[in-house]
């Protein structure tokens, strides 16, 4: 009979070795499962980010398509618009399916769907309006509602992507911690199990096979990511701390006509932008490295063949744990179509201004003749005219004068588009008080209080800004004409980058439903028989303020007064 005799220490060692072996097997399996799970999570997150980017891309194409059609009337833009309109619901449904287990992301998908529907409705309206009236379609787009909705889509997609990146960072962090713990334990157990090296080797071999399978899957995923990066419809690149290219995708290289090897480590970003953009880059790049992000900056890239390509660039900075800048992660979007559209709009506006100036100037002579001959009739033949004849002549003269005032306003409006700004730091309080004195001399017999607060100064063209104050104060005096005691208050507030001026009155006000018409040429919210005017004054206000890179708006309510606001930037030379 075969007997086995075991030393207690051997038995204890064998038991310990077997226990260690089981622990090694357990840890190896757990590590393998974590790696597999993390790989799946990474692939899932990348899939989510890809479809989120596709949704944003379709939203941009939807807006660009309808805007391009609105401006040019070219049916080619409708193809882009129709394709984006058809495809974004498919991408959004795929996004919803991918995030079905995340209530926060599902909520953002719902917000995204709501905003996209509104953007689609606005775009449909713009397209249909363009088929009827180009002017109305351009006015509709000028409301910036489409841009606001598109910006809303961008914000939701950015929040959506940020959440996915956060989840990816958490999962990766957990995986790194697990791997680190596993490696430390493995080393300690390896030392303790020298006598069972073959068994440990077997366990390692099993673990390595699992890792190889995982690495193969990661390589496939990495290849897909690299393909997406390299052949994206936009340019991607990275710059080191000196602004030298350290990475660039094929799209950007093709745009510029360079091979990747000709760019990386050899060419600075400033070397491939236009001379006009050099100062902007020199100013913005240090700020970018400090703040960590820039958005929607416009540059003109210069290709190897000297061809110009306008782009819109956004970037984030990659930093180490101590906050030191490592490189940028930048995206460039081809801005050619938008620039062409802007140039076309600019040319059309210049043509319109020239036409307005020419027509208004040519109308002055016949109007003077009409007014002059009517005055001759009144003075030389008044005794031969009955009361009705006198009334008709007065109507002719009044309308001629009103038409003359309208022509003067149109000429002033046209001149504003041609006049260059001559900025000086203006004493606004003194300027407004002088205008107040001049205008109140024409309001004899009325009970009027004009309270001019101490106003902040601002760098402006004094002649242009004087016209703004004249128009706004005259407007307030006119629309308080039917209240027993007119009260007008003029004040200002100052922020880091601009001064806001406010003209507030207690007059007849207006319905906010029609506020979009307030600053348009010939747009009047009150009947001419109730309040005189040509409908050009507030349009001149808007033209002057926008020429100063400021903004103008108004608030009010019927029979409760109105407030007119405009801003002047303080950081423009």
C-alpha positions in Angstrom: 0.0 0.0 0.0 1.4 3.3 -1.1 1.6 5.8 1.7 2.3 9.5 1.5 4.1 11.2 4.3 4.0 15.0 4.5 5.9 17.3 6.6 3.7 19.8 8.3 5.7 22.7 7.0 5.4 21.3 3.5 1.7 20.9 3.9 1.4 24.4 5.3 3.6 25.7 2.4 1.5 23.7 -0.2 -1.7 25.1 1.3 -0.2 28.6 1.3 1.0 28.1 -2.3 -2.4 26.8 -3.4 -4.1 29.7 -1.6 -1.8 32.2 -3.4 -2.5 30.5 -6.6 -6.2 30.8 -6.2 -5.8 34.5 -5.2 -3.6 35.0 -8.3 -6.2 33.4 -10.5 -9.0 35.5 -8.9 -7.1 38.7 -9.3 -6.1 37.9 -12.9 -9.7 37.2 -13.8 -10.9 40.4 -12.1 -8.3 42.4 -13.9 -9.2 40.9 -17.2 -12.9 41.7 -16.7 -12.0 45.3 -15.7 -10.0 45.7 -18.9 -12.7 44.3 -21.1 -15.3 46.4 -19.4 -13.2 49.5 -19.7 -12.5 48.7 -23.4 -16.3 48.4 -24.0 -16.9 51.6 -22.0 -14.3 53.5 -24.1 -15.7 52.2 -27.3 -19.3 53.1 -26.2 -18.2 56.6 -25.1 -16.5 57.2 -28.4 -19.5 56.0 -30.2 -21.7 58.4 -28.2 -19.2 61.3 -28.8 -19.2 60.5 -32.5 -23.0 60.6 -32.9 -23.2 63.7 -30.7 -20.7 65.4 -33.1 -22.8 64.2 -36.1 -25.9 65.7 -34.6 -24.1 69.0 -34.2 -22.8 68.8 -37.7 -26.3 68.3 -39.1 -27.6 71.2 -37.0 -24.8 73.4 -38.5 -25.6 72.2 -42.0 -29.3 72.9 -41.4 -28.6 76.5 -40.4 -26.0 77.1 -43.1 -28.2 75.5 -45.8 -31.2 77.6 -45.1 -29.1 80.8 -44.6 -27.2 80.2 -47.8 -30.5 79.7 -49.7 -32.0 82.7 -48.0 -29.1 84.9 -49.1 -28.4 83.6 -52.5 -31.6 81.8 -53.6 -29.3 79.0 -54.9 -31.1 75.6 -54.8 -27.8 73.9 -54.1 -28.0 75.0 -50.5 -31.4 73.3 -50.2 -29.6 69.9 -50.8 -27.4 70.4 -47.7 -30.4 71.8 -45.8 -32.7 68.8 -46.8 -30.0 66.3 -46.0 -29.4 67.7 -42.5 -33.1 68.0 -41.9 -33.6 64.3 -42.8 -30.6 62.9 -40.9 -30.5 64.6 -37.6 -33.5 62.7 -36.2 -31.7 59.4 -37.1 -28.5 60.5 -35.3 -30.5 61.7 -32.3 -32.4 58.4 -32.0 -29.1 56.6 -32.1 -27.8 58.9 -29.4 -30.9 58.2 -27.3 -30.4 54.5 -27.6 -26.7 54.7 -26.6 -27.5 56.7 -23.4 -30.7 54.9 -22.4 -29.1 54.0 -19.0 -28.2 57.6 -18.2 -31.1 59.8 -17.1 -29.0 63.0 -17.2 -27.9 62.4 -20.8 -31.5 61.3 -21.7 -32.7 64.7 -20.4 -30.1 66.4 -22.6 -31.2 64.4 -25.6 -34.7 65.6 -25.0 -33.5 69.2 -24.7 -31.5 68.7 -27.9 -34.5 67.3 -29.7 -36.6 70.2 -28.6 -34.0 72.8 -29.7 -33.4 71.0 -33.0 -37.1 70.9 -33.7 -37.3 74.7 -33.1 -34.3 75.2 -35.3 -35.9 73.1 -38.0 -39.2 75.0 -37.7 -37.3 78.3 -37.9 -35.2 77.0 -40.9 -38.4 75.8 -42.6 -40.0 79.2 -42.1 -36.9 81.0 -43.5 -36.8 78.7 -46.6 -40.6 79.1 -47.3 -40.3 82.9 -46.7 -37.4 83.1 -49.1 -39.5 81.4 -51.8 -41.9 84.3 -51.4 -39.7 87.3 -50.5 -35.9 87.5 -50.2 -36.1 90.7 -48.2 -38.4 89.2 -45.6 -36.3 86.0 -45.4 -33.2 88.1 -44.7 -35.0 90.1 -42.1 -36.1 86.8 -40.5 -32.5 85.7 -40.4 -31.4 89.1 -39.1 -33.3 88.4 -35.9 -30.5 85.9 -35.0 -33.1 83.5 -33.8 -31.5 80.7 -35.9 -28.0 81.5 -34.6 -29.4 81.5 -31.0 -31.0 78.1 -31.5 -27.8 76.8 -33.1 -25.8 78.1 -30.2 -28.2 76.3 -27.9 -27.5 73.1 -29.8 -23.8 73.7 -29.4 -24.2 74.3 -25.7 -26.2 71.1 -25.1 -23.8 69.0 -27.3 -20.9 70.5 -25.4 -22.5 69.6 -22.0 -23.4 66.2 -23.4 -19.8 65.6 -24.5 -18.4 66.9 -21.3 -20.5 64.4 -19.3 -19.2 61.6 -21.5 -15.6 62.7 -21.0 -16.2 62.9 -17.3 -17.5 59.3 -17.2 -14.6 58.2 -19.4 -12.1 59.8 -17.0 -13.8 58.1 -14.0 -13.8 54.7 -15.6 -10.2 55.1 -16.8 -9.1 56.3 -13.3 -10.8 53.3 -11.7 -9.1 51.0 -14.2 -5.7 52.5 -13.5 -6.1 52.1 -9.8 -7.2 48.5 -10.2 -4.2 47.7 -12.4 -1.8 49.4 -10.0 -3.1 47.4 -7.1 -3.0 44.3 -9.1 0.6 44.8 -10.1 1.8 45.4 -6.5 0.0 42.4 -5.3 1.2 40.3 -8.1 4.9 41.2 -7.4 4.5 40.4 -3.7 2.8 37.0 -4.4 5.4 36.2 -7.1 8.2 36.5 -4.5 6.2 34.4 -2.0 5.6 31.6 -4.6 9.0 30.9 -5.9 8.6 27.2 -5.4 5.5 27.1 -7.6 7.0 29.3 -10.4 5.5 27.1 -13.1 2.0 27.5 -11.7 2.5 31.3 -11.4 3.9 31.4 -14.9 0.7 29.6 -16.1 -1.5 32.2 -14.3 0.6 35.0 -15.9 0.2 33.4 -19.2 -3.5 33.2 -18.9 -3.6 36.8 -17.8 -1.4 37.9 -20.7 -3.6 36.1 -23.2 -6.5 38.1 -21.8 -4.5 41.3 -22.1 -3.5 40.5 -25.7 -7.2 40.0 -26.6 -8.1 43.3 -24.9 -5.1 45.1 -26.6 -6.3 43.8 -30.0 -9.7 45.2 -29.3 -8.1 48.5 -28.2 -6.0 48.6 -31.3 -9.1 48.2 -33.4 -10.9 51.0 -31.5 -7.8 53.1 -31.7 -7.6 52.6 -35.5 -11.2 53.7 -35.7 -10.5 56.8 -33.6 -7.4 57.6 -35.7 -9.5 57.3 -38.9 -12.2 59.5 -37.5 -9.5 62.0 -36.4 -7.6 61.9 -39.6 -10.4 62.1 -42.1 -12.9 64.3 -40.2 -14.6 67.0 -42.3 -12.7 69.6 -40.2 -9.1 70.3 -39.5 -7.5 69.0 -36.2 -4.1 70.0 -35.0 -1.9 70.4 -31.8 0.7 73.1 -31.1 3.5 73.0 -28.5 4.3 75.8 -26.2 6.2 77.6 -29.0 3.2 77.3 -31.4 4.9 74.6 -33.5 2.8 71.8 -35.0 3.1 68.5 -33.1 0.1 66.9 -34.7 -2.2 67.5 -37.7 -4.9 65.4 -39.4 -5.0 64.7 -43.1 -7.9 67.1 -43.7 -5.8 70.1 -42.5 -2.7 68.9 -44.4 -4.8 68.6 -47.6 -6.3 72.1 -47.0 -2.8 73.5 -46.7 -1.1 71.4 -49.4 1.5 70.1 -47.0 2.6 66.6 -46.1 2.3 65.8 -42.4 6.1 65.4 -42.2 6.6 68.9 -43.6 4.5 70.4 -40.8 5.2 68.4 -37.6 8.1 69.8 -35.6 9.0 72.2 -38.4 6.3 74.8 -39.0 4.8 77.3 -36.6 1.1 78.1 -36.8 1.9 81.8 -37.3 3.8 80.7 -40.5 0.6 79.5 -42.2 -1.7 82.4 -41.3 -2.2 85.7 -43.2 -0.1 88.7 -42.3 -3.3 90.5 -41.1 -3.9 87.8 -38.5 -0.3 87.8 -37.0 -1.1 90.4 -34.3 -4.2 88.5 -33.3 -2.3 85.2 -32.9 0.5 86.9 -31.0 -2.0 88.4 -28.6 -4.3 85.4 -28.2 -1.8 82.5 -28.0 -0.3 83.5 -24.6 -3.8 84.1 -23.2 -4.9 80.7 -24.5 -2.0 78.9 -22.8 -3.0 80.7 -19.6 -6.7 80.4 -19.7 -6.9 77.0 -21.4 -9.5 77.6 -24.1 -10.5 79.8 -27.0 -13.6 79.6 -29.1 -14.7 80.7 -32.6 -11.6 82.7 -33.5 -11.4 83.6 -37.2 -8.1 83.1 -39.0 -7.1 83.0 -42.7 -4.8 80.1 -43.4 -2.2 80.4 -46.2 -1.5 77.1 -48.1 1.7 76.0 -49.6 0.5 77.3 -52.9 -0.4 80.7 -51.3 -4.1 79.9 -51.6 -6.1 81.5 -48.7 -8.6 79.6 -46.6 -10.7 81.3 -44.0 -11.4 79.1 -40.9 -13.1 79.3 -37.5 -10.8 77.9 -34.8 -11.6 76.6 -31.3 -9.1 74.9 -29.0 -8.5 73.6 -25.5 -5.1 73.4 -23.7 -3.7 70.1 -22.4 -1.8 70.7 -19.2 0.2 68.5 -16.8 -0.8 67.9 -13.1 1.1 71.1 -12.1 -0.9 73.2 -14.6 2.0 73.5 -17.1 1.0 73.8 -20.8 1.8 70.7 -22.8 0.0 71.2 -26.1 -3.2 72.4 -27.7 -6.1 70.3 -29.0 -7.6 72.5 -31.8 -10.3 72.2 -34.4 -10.6 74.3 -37.5 -13.8 74.6 -39.6 -13.8 75.8 -43.2 -15.3 79.3 -43.2 -15.2 79.9 -46.9 -19.0 79.8 -47.5 -19.7 82.0 -44.6 -17.1 84.6 -45.7 -18.5 84.5 -49.2 -22.0 85.1 -47.9 -20.9 87.9 -45.7 -19.1 89.6 -48.6 -22.2 89.2 -50.8 -24.3 90.8 -48.1 -21.8 93.6 -47.6 -21.8 94.3 -51.4 -25.6 94.3 -51.5 -25.7 96.7 -48.5 -23.3 99.0 -50.3 -25.3 98.9 -53.5 -28.4 99.7 -51.4 -26.8 102.5 -49.6 -25.5 104.0 -52.9 -29.0 103.6 -54.5 -30.6 105.3 -51.4 -28.2 108.1 -51.5 -28.6 108.7 -55.3 -32.4 108.5 -55.2 -32.7 110.7 -52.1 -30.4 113.3 -53.6 -32.2 113.4 -57.0 -35.6 113.8 -55.3 -34.6 117.0 -53.5 -34.9 119.3 -56.6 -38.4 118.3 -57.7 -39.6 118.6 -54.1 -38.2 122.1 -53.7 -40.1 123.0 -56.9 -43.3 121.6 -55.6 -43.0 123.4 -52.3 -41.9 126.6 -54.1 -44.7 126.7 -56.7 -47.3 125.8 -54.0 -46.0 128.7 -51.9 -46.3 131.0 -55.0 -49.9 129.9 -55.5 -50.6 130.6 -51.8 -49.0 134.0 -51.8 -50.0 135.3 -55.3 -53.4 133.7 -55.8 -54.7 133.3 -52.3 -57.6 135.7 -53.0 -58.7 133.6 -55.9 -58.8 130.4 -54.0 -61.6 129.2 -51.8 -61.1 127.5 -48.5 -60.8 124.1 -50.1 -58.1 125.4 -52.4 -56.2 126.8 -49.5 -56.5 123.5 -47.7 -55.2 121.6 -50.7 -52.2 123.9 -51.1 -51.4 123.5 -47.4 -51.6 119.7 -47.8 -49.2 119.9 -50.8 -46.7 122.1 -48.8 -46.9 120.0 -45.6 -46.3 116.7 -47.5 -43.5 118.3 -49.5 -41.8 119.4 -46.3 -42.4 115.9 -44.8 -41.0 114.3 -47.8 -38.0 116.6 -47.7 -37.4 115.6 -44.0 -37.6 112.0 -45.0 -35.1 112.5 -47.8 -32.7 114.3 -45.4 -33.0 111.4 -43.0 -32.4 108.9 -45.8 -29.3 110.8 -46.9 -28.0 110.9 -43.3 -28.7 107.1 -43.0 -26.8 106.5 -46.3 -23.8 108.7 -45.2 -23.4 106.7 -42.0 -22.4 103.6 -44.0 -19.6 105.6 -45.8 -18.3 107.7 -42.9 -15.2 106.4 -41.0 -15.2 106.6 -37.2 -13.0 109.3 -35.6 -13.0 108.1 -31.9 -12.3 110.5 -29.1 -13.1 110.3 -25.4 -16.3 112.3 -25.1 -17.8 114.1 -22.0 -21.2 112.5 -22.4 -22.8 114.5 -19.5 -21.8 117.8 -21.1 -22.9 116.6 -24.6 -26.3 115.4 -23.5 -27.0 118.5 -21.4 -26.2 120.7 -24.4 -28.6 118.7 -26.6 -31.2 118.8 -23.8 -31.0 122.6 -23.8 -31.4 122.9 -27.5 -34.4 120.5 -27.7 -36.3 121.9 -24.7 -36.3 125.4 -26.3 -38.6 123.9 -28.9 -41.0 122.5 -26.3 -42.4 125.8 -24.8 -45.6 125.4 -22.8 -45.1 121.8 -21.8 -44.4 120.4 -18.4 -41.2 118.4 -18.9 -38.5 117.1 -16.5 -35.3 115.8 -18.1 -33.1 114.3 -15.4 -29.6 113.8 -16.8 -27.5 111.7 -14.3 -23.7 111.8 -14.3 -22.8 109.8 -17.4 -19.7 107.8 -18.0 -17.4 108.9 -20.8 -16.7 106.6 -23.8 -14.5 106.6 -27.0 -16.9 107.6 -29.8 -17.2 109.6 -33.0 -18.6 112.8 -31.5 -20.7 113.8 -34.6 -22.3 110.4 -34.9 -23.0 110.0 -31.2 -24.5 113.5 -31.1 -27.0 112.3 -33.7 -27.8 109.3 -31.5 -28.6 111.4 -28.5 -30.6 113.9 -30.5 -32.7 111.2 -32.0 -33.3 109.3 -28.7 -34.1 112.5 -26.7 -36.3 113.9 -29.4 -38.0 110.5 -29.6 -38.7 110.6 -25.8 -40.0 114.2 -26.0 -42.3 113.3 -28.9 -43.8 110.3 -27.3 -44.4 112.0 -24.0 -46.3 114.8 -25.7 -49.7 113.4 -24.6 -48.9 113.0 -20.9 -49.6 115.9 -18.4 -46.1 115.9 -17.0 -43.3 114.4 -19.0 -40.5 112.7 -17.1 -37.3 111.6 -19.0 -34.3 110.1 -17.2 -30.9 109.6 -18.8 -28.3 107.4 -17.0 -25.5 105.0 -17.6 -23.7 102.0 -16.1 -20.2 100.8 -16.7 -18.8 97.2 -17.0 -15.3 95.9 -17.7 -15.6 96.2 -21.4 -18.4 98.7 -22.2 -20.7 101.5 -21.1 -24.5 101.1 -21.2 -26.6 104.3 -21.7 -30.3 104.4 -20.9 -33.0 106.8 -21.9 -36.2 106.2 -20.0 -39.5 108.1 -20.4 -43.1 107.9 -19.1 -44.7 108.3 -22.5 -47.1 106.1 -24.6 -44.7 103.2 -24.7 -45.2 100.4 -27.2 -46.2 96.7 -27.5 -43.2 94.4 -27.0 -44.7 92.1 -29.5 -43.5 94.6 -32.2 -40.1 95.5 -30.7 -38.3 93.8 -33.7 -39.7 96.5 -36.0 -38.6 99.4 -33.8 -35.1 100.0 -35.2 -36.0 99.2 -38.9 -36.1 101.8 -41.6 -39.6 103.2 -42.2 -40.9 101.0 -39.3 -43.4 103.0 -37.1 -45.5 101.6 -34.3 -47.8 104.7 -34.1 -50.0 106.4 -36.7 -48.5 109.5 -38.4 -51.5 111.6 -37.4 -50.8 110.8 -33.8 -47.0 111.3 -33.8 -45.0 112.9 -36.6 -41.9 111.3 -37.9 -40.3 109.5 -40.9 -39.4 106.2 -39.3 -35.7 106.6 -39.9 -34.5 108.1 -36.6 -34.2 104.9 -34.7 -32.7 103.1 -37.7 -29.9 105.8 -37.6 -29.4 105.2 -33.9 -28.9 101.5 -34.6 -26.6 102.1 -37.5 -24.4 104.4 -35.4 -24.2 102.2 -32.4 -23.4 99.1 -34.4 -20.8 101.0 -36.3 -19.2 101.5 -32.8 -19.4 97.7 -32.3 -22.1 98.3 -29.7 -25.7 97.0 -29.2 -29.0 98.8 -29.0 -32.4 97.5 -27.7 -35.6 98.8 -26.1 -38.2 97.7 -23.6 -41.6 99.1 -22.9 -45.3 98.6 -22.4 -48.4 100.3 -23.9 -49.1 103.6 -21.9 -46.3 102.7 -19.4 -43.3 104.4 -21.0 -40.3 103.0 -22.8 -36.5 102.5 -22.1 -33.9 102.7 -24.8 -30.5 101.2 -24.2 -27.3 101.2 -26.1 -23.7 100.1 -25.3 -20.4 101.5 -26.4 -17.3 99.2 -26.0 -14.5 100.9 -24.0 -11.6 98.7 -25.2 -11.6 99.8 -28.9 -8.9 102.2 -29.9 
